[in-house]
Amino acid sequence: MWAVVACIRTPPRLVPPSLVRRVVSAGTTSHDAPSLIRGVAGIVGTRRFFGHNLRDGEEGNDLAQDTVERVEGEAVPVKGAWSNRHWSNEQHREQQSLAEEAIAQLFQDTTQRRRFQQEAGRTHSAQTTTTVTTTVSEEEERNSLSNLYGGEGESFSPVGVEAVEQELLDDAFLYFPPVHHAEEHAGTLPAGERYVPGQQIIPPGSTRYRVDVQYQGSDFDGWWKSTSRQLYRRETLPDGTVRRVPLTPDTTDQEDSSAKKTMSSRYHARTVLEEALAVALDVHTVKVVAGVIPEVGVSVRRLCCHFDVPSHIELQPRTIIQRATMWLEKRQQPLAVLSCQRCKNQDFHARHSGLRRVYVYRILNRVAPPLFDAGLQWHVDRHLDVPRMQRFAKALEGTKDFGYFADPKMANALRRAALSPCGLSTGAALDEHQQPTVTGESPRDTHGKAPKVIIEKGSSNLERAAALPTFNEYGQRIVQPGAHSREYYRASTNLPTIRTIDRLEVVRQDDEVLIWFVGKSFLRHQIRNMVSLLKAAGHGLWNELELQQALQSGFEPSRRRFKRERFPPAPVYGLTLWDVEYPTQHRDDFVPFVDSGPYEEVNIAREI
């Protein structure tokens, strides 16, 4: 048994099978046939590498040595019976490396990139992917054929690379460098202009987009939270003023301080969304502002957000969603982007423009446990008196002091809100010439100081409390019949806990009880504590007098007393953010969902 090793740097189709048939039909013996084929094919010498075909006098240990093929004066080592496959893999890797270098050079060439952008029919929103093919010219093919039949010349190696652009779902941004440079992005902004965080205006040279997302609360560690903490120290200046100075840890303590940062193993939903949008829009970073910051574990049916991107980026909404969805699927992140489009009214703000937030709490009232929506319902097997729960819900509607239902951990936040000044104040009327600059120079040097204007800061906390029937003009609680003097004779001003609930409804649907909350804002754990109270009312544990006393008791800063005297909050997994309502001028931007469009047969081949 003879083995023919064709170690020729030519495509397989250049070795005609008729050559072997012609040699066999020439009447050669079986011993001369292999040598004749090697001579015609250009192989100078060969050694057999099969163990059972050893010549007389050869030892079996020669198999441990590498067999060598002589191809036109070049030694090609062959290891084992897979020499042909090994050589072809090496050639394939070489061609692939050459193709990658050519593609990198193509994307690094600024002139070539601009020519692509200025070509007719090509836009920034085109979804493209790059395919690499190798081409062989006719002259190189003729040379390779002459080498095959004994002619002189170098062996053939296909190195021609051609980049072909196709109109497909864009995934090229995952593997290749971006088309635009950072300096091109910076060139679109006006000179001396820069967006400062905290401004409620759209930065110059940017366009505002609205994006709606959906996710389940158990899949993420909340919407977003800071994992670092900045420490300050108080410093008194010679003039008597006190200022806060941030503490900078030493280099030796940096590793310890970074290790103390608490970070969950799960991702934050906002972080995942920002990365997906940055990849979809081919920008460095994206800052997303949400209409609500849901609590950890709260599911979201539709959360409206907004973000600002450079104005020169013009992509179709379907393209952005497809790119973001592809990135989320590759990273196995269970977050859905429902819609994403440019705001028709650029004054839109996801948080400040919102009128009402709609929440729903789902209670499964049956003996059998939940199976289909196990992570979205609170299982209560005891009977609930829904009409009685509805009467309690009507008593909780309106503007009231809901401090009884607030979490004790937000005591510091409530104290800071109570210390906020009220009445009139003066501020600077900053126009477009008074905005901060990139160079850091103060606009006062060229335009002078901004004029001062009187700003109405709204009603104070005491004024808001005076409108309630349970408080007097000094912010003190009025003693009601049946109240305990130890609890209600105290004059305290926990007034930032005042909230307004526009609608609170309890509805039964078969074996499920839905509790709907509609309001502009809610306190921490307010909805879950109210659900716990309504559940107790459904079991007949509370009456109307106890509910009135609860509303008069106000906020309880002591965590131990809160746990001892009040019901534990309802489980967080039963709460779902249903929607965020916006005024009429922003309702044109609402899109329920975006599909991939009707099926159309399109020729995806394009020429550069």
C-alpha positions as CSV (number, residue, x, y, z in Angstrom):
1,M,0.0,0.0,0.0
2,W,1.5,3.3,-1.1
3,A,0.5,6.7,0.1
4,V,0.7,9.8,-2.1
5,V,1.4,13.0,-0.3
6,A,0.6,16.1,-2.4
7,C,2.4,18.8,-0.6
8,I,1.9,21.5,-3.2
9,R,1.0,25.1,-2.5
10,T,-1.9,25.1,-4.9
11,P,-5.6,24.8,-4.5
12,P,-6.9,21.2,-4.6
13,R,-8.7,21.8,-7.9
14,L,-5.3,22.5,-9.6
15,V,-4.3,18.8,-9.2
16,P,-6.3,17.1,-11.9
17,P,-7.4,13.5,-11.1
18,S,-6.7,12.5,-14.7
19,L,-2.9,12.7,-13.9
20,V,-3.1,9.7,-11.7
21,R,-5.2,7.8,-14.2
22,R,-2.8,8.7,-17.0
23,V,0.2,7.4,-15.0
24,V,-1.6,4.1,-14.2
25,S,-2.6,3.6,-17.8
26,A,1.0,4.0,-19.0
27,G,1.8,0.5,-18.0
28,T,4.2,1.3,-15.1
29,T,4.8,-1.1,-12.4
30,S,3.4,-0.7,-8.9
31,H,6.9,0.2,-7.6
32,D,7.5,2.9,-10.1
33,A,4.1,4.6,-10.0
34,P,4.6,6.5,-6.8
35,S,8.0,7.9,-7.9
36,L,6.6,8.9,-11.3
37,I,3.7,10.8,-9.6
38,R,6.1,12.5,-7.3
39,G,8.2,13.6,-10.2
40,V,5.4,15.0,-12.2
41,A,3.9,16.8,-9.1
42,G,7.2,18.4,-8.3
43,I,8.1,16.4,-5.2
44,V,11.8,15.8,-5.1
45,G,11.9,13.1,-2.5
46,T,9.6,11.4,0.0
47,R,9.7,8.8,2.8
48,R,6.9,6.5,3.7
49,F,5.4,7.1,7.1
50,F,3.3,4.0,7.6
51,G,4.6,1.5,10.1
52,H,3.8,-1.6,8.2
53,N,5.6,-0.5,5.0
54,L,9.2,-0.4,6.3
55,R,11.9,-1.3,3.9
56,D,14.4,-4.1,4.5
57,G,17.0,-3.0,7.0
58,E,15.0,-0.1,8.5
59,E,14.2,-0.1,12.1
60,G,10.9,0.7,13.7
61,N,12.3,3.5,15.9
62,D,12.7,5.7,12.8
63,L,8.9,6.3,13.1
64,A,9.6,8.6,16.1
65,Q,11.4,11.0,13.7
66,D,9.5,13.5,11.7
67,T,9.0,12.5,8.1
68,V,10.2,15.2,5.6
69,E,8.7,16.0,2.2
70,R,10.9,17.8,-0.3
71,V,8.7,20.3,-2.2
72,E,10.7,22.3,-4.8
73,G,13.8,22.5,-2.6
74,E,11.8,23.4,0.6
75,A,11.7,20.9,3.5
76,V,8.2,20.5,4.9
77,P,8.1,18.5,8.2
78,V,5.2,16.1,8.4
79,K,4.1,14.7,11.8
80,G,2.2,11.5,11.9
81,A,-0.5,10.3,9.5
82,W,-2.3,13.7,9.7
83,S,0.4,15.6,7.8
84,N,-1.9,16.7,5.0
85,R,-4.4,18.1,7.5
86,H,-1.7,19.8,9.6
87,W,-0.2,21.5,6.5
88,S,-3.6,22.7,5.3
89,N,-4.4,24.0,8.7
90,E,-1.2,26.0,8.8
91,Q,-2.0,27.4,5.4
92,H,-5.5,28.3,6.5
93,R,-4.1,30.1,9.6
94,E,-1.6,32.0,7.5
95,Q,-4.3,33.2,5.0
96,Q,-6.6,34.1,7.9
97,S,-3.9,36.2,9.6
98,L,-3.2,38.0,6.3
99,A,-7.0,38.7,6.0
100,E,-7.2,40.1,9.5
101,E,-4.2,42.4,8.8
102,A,-5.8,43.6,5.6
103,I,-9.1,44.3,7.4
104,A,-7.3,46.2,10.2
105,Q,-5.5,48.3,7.6
106,L,-8.8,48.9,5.9
107,F,-10.4,50.3,9.0
108,Q,-7.3,52.3,10.0
109,D,-7.2,54.1,6.7
110,T,-9.0,57.4,7.2
111,T,-9.2,58.2,3.5
112,Q,-10.7,54.9,2.7
113,R,-13.2,55.3,5.6
114,R,-14.4,58.7,4.4
115,R,-14.8,57.3,0.9
116,F,-17.1,54.6,2.3
117,Q,-19.1,57.3,4.1
118,Q,-19.4,59.5,1.0
119,E,-20.4,56.7,-1.3
120,A,-23.9,56.9,-2.8
121,G,-26.4,55.0,-0.9
122,R,-24.3,54.6,2.3
123,T,-25.4,56.2,5.5
124,H,-24.4,56.0,9.2
125,S,-27.6,54.0,9.9
126,A,-26.7,51.2,7.4
127,Q,-26.4,47.9,9.1
128,T,-23.2,46.3,7.6
129,T,-21.0,43.3,8.3
130,T,-17.6,42.6,6.7
131,T,-16.9,39.4,4.9
132,V,-13.4,38.5,3.8
133,T,-12.8,36.5,0.6
134,T,-9.5,35.5,-1.1
135,T,-9.1,36.0,-4.8
136,V,-6.7,34.5,-7.3
137,S,-5.7,36.3,-10.5
138,E,-5.5,34.4,-13.9
139,E,-1.7,35.1,-14.2
140,E,-1.1,33.5,-10.8
141,E,-3.3,30.5,-11.7
142,R,-1.3,30.0,-14.9
143,N,2.0,30.2,-13.0
144,S,0.7,27.6,-10.5
145,L,-0.3,25.3,-13.3
146,S,3.2,25.6,-14.9
147,N,4.8,24.7,-11.5
148,L,2.5,21.8,-11.2
149,Y,3.6,20.2,-14.5
150,G,7.3,20.7,-13.8
151,G,7.8,24.3,-14.7
152,E,10.2,26.6,-12.8
153,G,8.9,29.3,-10.5
154,E,7.8,30.0,-7.0
155,S,5.0,28.1,-5.4
156,F,1.5,29.7,-5.4
157,S,0.1,31.2,-2.2
158,P,-3.2,33.1,-2.4
159,V,-2.9,36.4,-0.5
160,G,-5.4,38.6,-2.3
161,V,-7.9,39.9,0.2
162,E,-11.2,41.6,-0.7
163,A,-13.6,43.2,1.8
164,V,-17.3,42.8,0.8
165,E,-20.0,44.8,2.6
166,Q,-23.4,43.2,3.0
167,E,-26.6,44.7,4.3
168,L,-27.3,42.4,7.3
169,L,-28.1,42.6,11.0
170,D,-25.1,44.5,12.3
171,D,-22.7,42.5,14.4
172,A,-19.5,44.0,12.9
173,F,-19.2,46.4,15.8
174,L,-18.6,43.4,18.1
175,Y,-15.4,42.4,16.3
176,F,-14.0,45.3,14.5
177,P,-12.9,48.9,15.5
178,P,-15.5,51.7,15.3
179,V,-15.8,53.6,12.1
180,H,-15.4,57.1,13.7
181,H,-12.6,58.6,15.7
182,A,-13.0,60.3,19.1
183,E,-11.7,63.5,17.6
184,E,-14.5,63.4,15.0
185,H,-17.0,63.2,17.8
186,A,-15.5,66.1,19.7
187,G,-15.5,68.2,16.5
188,T,-19.3,68.1,16.3
189,L,-19.7,70.0,19.6
190,P,-19.4,73.8,19.6
191,A,-16.1,75.3,20.7
192,G,-15.9,75.9,24.4
193,E,-19.1,74.0,25.2
194,R,-19.4,71.0,27.5
195,Y,-22.2,69.3,29.3
196,V,-22.0,69.5,33.1
197,P,-23.8,66.8,35.1
198,G,-26.8,68.1,36.9
199,Q,-28.0,70.5,34.2
200,Q,-31.6,70.0,33.2
201,I,-31.0,71.0,29.6
202,I,-29.8,69.0,26.7
203,P,-26.1,69.5,26.2
204,P,-25.2,71.3,23.0
205,G,-24.6,69.0,20.0
206,S,-26.7,66.2,21.5
207,T,-30.0,64.6,20.9
208,R,-32.3,63.2,23.5
209,Y,-33.7,59.6,23.1
210,R,-36.4,57.8,25.0
211,V,-36.0,54.1,25.8
212,D,-38.5,51.8,27.5
213,V,-37.2,48.7,29.2
214,Q,-38.6,45.6,31.0
215,Y,-37.0,43.1,33.4
216,Q,-37.8,40.9,36.3
217,G,-36.7,42.0,39.7
218,S,-35.1,38.7,40.7
219,D,-32.6,38.8,37.8
220,F,-30.8,42.0,38.8
221,D,-29.5,43.7,42.0
222,G,-31.9,46.6,41.6
223,W,-31.8,49.4,39.1
224,W,-28.6,51.1,40.2
225,K,-26.7,52.0,43.4
226,S,-23.3,53.4,44.2
227,T,-20.8,50.9,45.5
228,S,-18.3,53.5,46.7
229,R,-18.4,55.9,49.6
230,Q,-16.6,59.3,49.9
231,L,-15.5,60.4,53.3
232,Y,-15.2,64.0,54.3
233,R,-13.7,65.9,57.2
234,R,-14.8,69.3,58.6
235,E,-12.3,72.1,58.3
236,T,-12.7,75.5,59.9
237,L,-11.1,78.4,58.0
238,P,-9.6,81.5,59.7
239,D,-12.6,83.6,58.8
240,G,-14.9,81.1,60.7
241,T,-16.5,79.4,57.8
242,V,-16.7,75.6,57.8
243,R,-16.1,73.5,54.7
244,R,-16.0,69.8,53.9
245,V,-12.7,68.4,52.6
246,P,-12.8,65.0,50.9
247,L,-10.5,62.4,52.5
248,T,-8.1,60.8,50.0
249,P,-6.8,57.4,51.2
250,D,-3.1,56.7,51.1
251,T,-1.7,54.5,48.4
252,T,-1.1,51.8,51.0
253,D,-4.8,51.8,52.0
254,Q,-6.2,51.8,48.5
255,E,-6.3,48.0,48.2
256,D,-8.0,47.7,51.5
257,S,-10.5,50.4,50.8
258,S,-11.3,48.8,47.4
259,A,-11.8,45.5,49.0
260,K,-14.3,46.9,51.5
261,K,-16.6,48.1,48.7
262,T,-19.7,46.0,48.7
263,M,-20.6,44.6,45.3
264,S,-23.2,42.0,44.6
265,S,-22.6,39.1,42.2
266,R,-25.6,40.2,40.1
267,Y,-25.5,43.2,37.8
268,H,-27.5,46.4,38.1
269,A,-30.1,46.9,35.4
270,R,-28.9,50.4,34.6
271,T,-25.3,49.3,34.1
272,V,-26.4,46.5,31.7
273,L,-28.7,48.9,29.7
274,E,-26.0,51.6,29.4
275,E,-23.4,49.0,28.1
276,A,-26.0,47.7,25.6
277,L,-26.9,51.1,24.3
278,A,-23.2,52.2,24.1
279,V,-22.5,49.1,21.9
280,A,-25.6,49.7,19.8
281,L,-24.8,53.4,19.1
282,D,-21.0,52.8,18.8
283,V,-20.2,55.4,21.4
284,H,-17.9,55.3,24.4
285,T,-20.4,55.7,27.2
286,V,-24.1,56.4,27.6
287,K,-25.7,58.0,30.7
288,V,-29.3,56.7,31.3
289,V,-31.7,58.6,33.5
290,A,-34.8,56.6,34.7
291,G,-38.2,57.9,35.5
292,V,-38.2,55.8,38.7
293,I,-35.5,54.1,40.7
294,P,-37.1,50.8,41.6
295,E,-36.3,49.0,44.8
296,V,-34.2,45.9,44.7
297,G,-36.4,42.9,43.8
298,V,-39.2,45.0,42.2
299,S,-40.1,43.8,38.7
300,V,-40.6,46.3,35.9
301,R,-43.2,46.0,33.2
302,R,-42.3,49.3,31.5
303,L,-39.7,51.8,32.8
304,C,-39.2,54.9,30.8
305,C,-35.7,56.4,30.6
306,H,-33.9,58.9,28.5
307,F,-30.3,59.4,27.3
308,D,-28.4,61.9,25.2
309,V,-26.1,61.0,22.3
310,P,-24.2,63.2,19.8
311,S,-26.5,64.6,17.1
312,H,-24.4,63.2,14.2
313,I,-25.5,59.7,15.1
314,E,-28.7,58.9,13.1
315,L,-29.9,55.4,13.5
316,Q,-33.3,53.8,13.0
317,P,-35.1,52.7,16.2
318,R,-35.3,49.2,14.9
319,T,-31.5,49.1,14.3
320,I,-30.8,50.3,17.9
321,I,-33.1,47.7,19.4
322,Q,-31.7,44.9,17.3
323,R,-28.1,45.8,18.2
324,A,-28.8,46.1,21.9
325,T,-30.9,42.9,21.9
326,M,-28.0,41.0,20.2
327,W,-25.5,42.3,22.8
328,L,-27.9,41.3,25.7
329,E,-28.4,37.9,24.3
330,K,-24.7,37.2,23.9
331,R,-24.1,38.4,27.5
332,Q,-27.2,36.4,28.7
333,Q,-28.7,39.4,30.4
334,P,-32.6,39.0,30.8
335,L,-33.4,42.7,30.0
336,A,-35.8,43.6,27.2
337,V,-35.6,46.9,25.3
338,L,-39.2,47.6,24.2
339,S,-38.7,50.8,22.3
340,C,-36.0,53.4,21.6
341,Q,-36.5,56.5,19.5
342,R,-35.7,60.2,19.2
343,C,-37.9,62.4,21.4
344,K,-40.1,64.7,19.3
345,N,-40.2,67.1,22.2
346,Q,-36.6,67.6,23.2
347,D,-37.7,69.1,26.6
348,F,-38.6,65.6,27.7
349,H,-37.1,64.4,31.0
350,A,-37.9,60.9,32.2
351,R,-38.0,61.8,35.9
352,H,-39.2,65.4,36.1
353,S,-41.7,65.2,33.3
354,G,-43.5,62.2,34.9
355,L,-47.0,62.9,36.3
356,R,-47.8,59.6,38.0
357,R,-46.2,56.3,38.7
358,V,-48.4,53.2,38.6
359,Y,-47.6,50.1,40.7
360,V,-49.5,46.9,41.2
361,Y,-49.1,44.3,43.9
362,R,-50.3,40.8,43.1
363,I,-51.6,38.4,45.8
364,L,-52.5,34.8,44.9
365,N,-55.4,33.9,47.3
366,R,-55.8,30.1,47.1
367,V,-54.5,27.0,48.8
368,A,-52.5,25.7,45.8
369,P,-49.1,27.4,45.4
370,P,-48.2,29.5,42.3
371,L,-46.6,27.7,39.4
372,F,-46.5,30.0,36.4
373,D,-45.9,33.3,38.1
374,A,-44.1,32.1,41.2
375,G,-41.7,35.0,41.3
376,L,-44.3,37.7,40.7
377,Q,-47.1,36.8,43.3
378,W,-47.4,36.7,47.1
379,H,-49.1,33.5,48.0
380,V,-51.8,33.9,50.7
381,D,-53.9,30.8,51.4
382,R,-56.3,32.4,53.9
383,H,-59.5,34.1,52.7
384,L,-59.3,37.9,52.1
385,D,-62.3,40.1,52.5
386,V,-61.9,42.2,49.4
387,P,-64.9,44.7,50.2
388,R,-63.3,45.4,53.6
389,M,-59.9,46.0,52.0
390,Q,-61.6,48.4,49.5
391,R,-63.0,50.5,52.4
392,F,-59.5,50.8,53.9
393,A,-58.1,51.6,50.5
394,K,-60.5,54.5,50.1
395,A,-59.5,55.9,53.5
396,L,-55.8,55.9,52.4
397,E,-56.4,58.0,49.3
398,G,-55.5,61.6,49.1
399,T,-52.7,63.8,50.6
400,K,-51.7,62.5,54.0
401,D,-48.7,62.0,56.2
402,F,-47.6,58.4,55.3
403,G,-44.7,58.4,57.7
404,Y,-46.2,55.4,59.5
405,F,-45.5,53.3,56.4
406,A,-42.0,54.6,55.7
407,D,-38.8,52.6,56.3
408,P,-36.9,53.7,59.4
409,K,-33.6,53.6,57.4
410,M,-34.6,56.8,55.6
411,A,-34.6,58.9,58.7
412,N,-31.4,60.8,57.7
413,A,-32.9,61.6,54.3
414,L,-36.1,62.9,55.9
415,R,-34.0,65.1,58.2
416,R,-32.1,66.6,55.3
417,A,-35.4,67.3,53.5
418,A,-36.9,68.9,56.6
419,L,-34.0,71.3,56.9
420,S,-34.5,72.6,53.3
421,P,-35.3,76.4,53.4
422,C,-38.5,77.7,52.0
423,G,-39.9,80.9,50.7
424,L,-38.1,83.2,48.2
425,S,-34.5,83.1,47.2
426,T,-32.2,84.8,44.8
427,G,-30.3,83.0,42.0
428,A,-28.3,83.8,38.9
429,A,-30.1,83.8,35.6
430,L,-27.6,81.9,33.4
431,D,-27.9,82.2,29.7
432,E,-26.0,80.4,27.0
433,H,-23.0,82.6,27.4
434,Q,-22.7,81.8,31.1
435,Q,-22.4,78.0,30.7
436,P,-19.2,76.3,31.8
437,T,-16.4,75.9,29.2
438,V,-14.1,73.0,28.4
439,T,-11.0,75.1,29.0
440,G,-12.1,75.8,32.6
441,E,-12.1,79.6,32.2
442,S,-14.7,81.5,34.0
443,P,-17.4,83.2,31.8
444,R,-17.3,86.2,34.2
445,D,-14.0,87.3,32.6
446,T,-15.7,88.0,29.2
447,H,-19.4,88.4,30.0
448,G,-19.4,89.5,33.6
449,K,-21.6,88.3,36.3
450,A,-25.0,86.9,35.5
451,P,-28.0,89.1,36.7
452,K,-29.7,88.1,39.9
453,V,-33.4,87.1,39.9
454,I,-35.9,86.1,42.6
455,I,-36.7,82.4,42.6
456,E,-39.9,81.0,44.2
457,K,-38.9,77.8,46.1
458,G,-42.5,76.7,46.7
459,S,-44.4,76.1,49.8
460,S,-42.5,75.0,52.9
461,N,-43.0,71.7,54.7
462,L,-44.8,73.5,57.5
463,E,-47.2,75.2,55.0
464,R,-47.9,71.9,53.4
465,A,-48.6,70.4,56.8
466,A,-50.9,73.2,57.8
467,A,-53.3,72.2,55.0
468,L,-53.9,68.8,56.6
469,P,-56.6,68.3,59.2
470,T,-54.2,66.6,61.7
471,F,-51.7,69.4,61.9
472,N,-51.9,73.0,63.1
473,E,-50.1,76.0,61.7
474,Y,-47.0,75.3,63.7
475,G,-46.6,71.8,62.3
476,Q,-47.8,70.1,65.5
477,R,-50.1,67.1,65.6
478,I,-53.6,67.8,66.9
479,V,-54.7,65.4,69.6
480,Q,-57.6,63.1,68.4
481,P,-60.0,61.2,70.6
482,G,-58.6,57.8,71.6
483,A,-55.0,58.8,71.1
484,H,-52.3,58.0,73.7
485,S,-50.7,61.0,75.2
486,R,-47.3,59.3,75.3
487,E,-47.3,59.0,71.5
488,Y,-49.3,61.9,70.3
489,Y,-48.6,64.8,72.6
490,R,-45.1,65.2,71.2
491,A,-44.7,68.1,68.9
492,S,-42.6,66.8,66.1
493,T,-42.2,67.8,62.4
494,N,-41.7,64.7,60.4
495,L,-43.4,66.5,57.6
496,P,-41.4,65.4,54.5
497,T,-43.3,62.1,54.7
498,I,-46.4,63.8,53.2
499,R,-47.4,62.2,49.9
500,T,-50.4,62.1,47.7
501,I,-52.0,58.9,46.4
502,D,-54.3,59.7,43.5
503,R,-55.9,56.3,43.3
504,L,-55.8,53.1,45.5
505,E,-57.9,50.2,44.2
506,V,-58.3,46.6,45.3
507,V,-59.6,44.3,42.6
508,R,-60.2,40.5,42.7
509,Q,-59.7,38.5,39.5
510,D,-60.6,34.9,40.1
511,D,-58.0,33.6,42.6
512,E,-55.8,36.7,42.4
513,V,-56.2,40.0,44.3
514,L,-54.6,43.1,42.6
515,I,-53.8,46.2,44.6
516,W,-53.2,49.3,42.3
517,F,-51.3,52.3,43.5
518,V,-51.2,55.5,41.5
519,G,-49.3,58.6,42.7
520,K,-46.5,60.9,41.8
521,S,-44.0,59.6,44.4
522,F,-43.8,57.1,47.3
523,L,-41.7,56.7,50.4
524,R,-39.3,53.8,50.8
525,H,-41.3,50.6,51.6
526,Q,-44.5,52.6,51.7
527,I,-46.4,50.4,49.2
528,R,-45.2,47.2,50.8
529,N,-46.2,48.3,54.3
530,M,-49.6,49.5,53.0
531,V,-50.1,46.1,51.4
532,S,-49.3,44.4,54.6
533,L,-51.9,46.6,56.4
534,L,-54.6,45.9,53.8
535,K,-53.9,42.2,54.1
536,A,-54.4,42.4,57.8
537,A,-57.7,44.3,57.2
538,G,-58.8,41.6,54.8
539,H,-58.3,39.1,57.6
540,G,-60.3,41.3,60.0
541,L,-57.4,42.2,62.2
542,W,-57.8,46.0,62.0
543,N,-60.6,48.6,62.3
544,E,-61.1,52.2,61.1
545,L,-60.0,53.7,64.5
546,E,-56.7,51.9,64.5
547,L,-56.1,53.1,60.9
548,Q,-56.7,56.7,62.0
549,Q,-54.3,56.3,64.8
550,A,-51.7,54.8,62.5
551,L,-51.9,57.8,60.2
552,Q,-51.5,60.2,63.2
553,S,-48.5,58.3,64.6
554,G,-46.2,59.5,61.9
555,F,-42.6,58.3,61.2
556,E,-40.9,56.0,63.6
557,P,-37.1,56.3,63.4
558,S,-36.4,53.5,65.8
559,R,-36.0,50.2,63.9
560,R,-36.5,48.0,66.9
561,R,-39.8,49.8,67.8
562,F,-40.9,49.6,64.2
563,K,-40.4,45.8,64.1
564,R,-42.1,45.4,67.5
565,E,-45.2,47.6,66.9
566,R,-45.9,47.3,63.2
567,F,-46.5,44.6,60.6
568,P,-43.6,43.4,58.6
569,P,-43.6,44.6,55.0
570,A,-45.0,42.5,52.2
571,P,-42.5,40.5,50.1
572,V,-40.8,42.6,47.5
573,Y,-41.2,40.1,44.6
574,G,-45.0,40.7,44.5
575,L,-44.6,44.4,43.6
576,T,-44.4,45.4,39.9
577,L,-43.8,48.8,38.4
578,W,-46.6,48.9,35.8
579,D,-46.0,52.2,34.0
580,V,-45.0,55.9,34.3
581,E,-47.6,58.4,33.0
582,Y,-46.5,61.6,31.2
583,P,-48.4,64.8,30.1
584,T,-50.0,65.3,26.7
585,Q,-47.0,67.0,25.0
586,H,-44.9,63.8,25.6
587,R,-47.4,61.2,24.7
588,D,-46.4,61.2,21.1
589,D,-43.1,59.5,22.0
590,F,-44.9,56.5,23.4
591,V,-44.4,53.3,21.4
592,P,-45.8,50.1,22.9
593,F,-43.2,47.8,21.1
594,V,-41.2,47.5,17.9
595,D,-41.2,44.5,15.6
596,S,-38.8,43.5,12.9
597,G,-41.2,44.7,10.1
598,P,-42.8,42.7,7.3
599,Y,-40.9,40.1,5.4
600,E,-39.3,41.4,2.2
601,E,-36.9,39.6,-0.2
602,V,-33.9,41.9,-0.4
603,N,-30.7,41.3,-2.4
604,I,-28.2,41.6,0.4
605,A,-25.1,41.7,-1.8
606,R,-23.5,45.1,-2.2
607,E,-20.5,46.4,-4.1
608,I,-18.0,48.7,-2.6
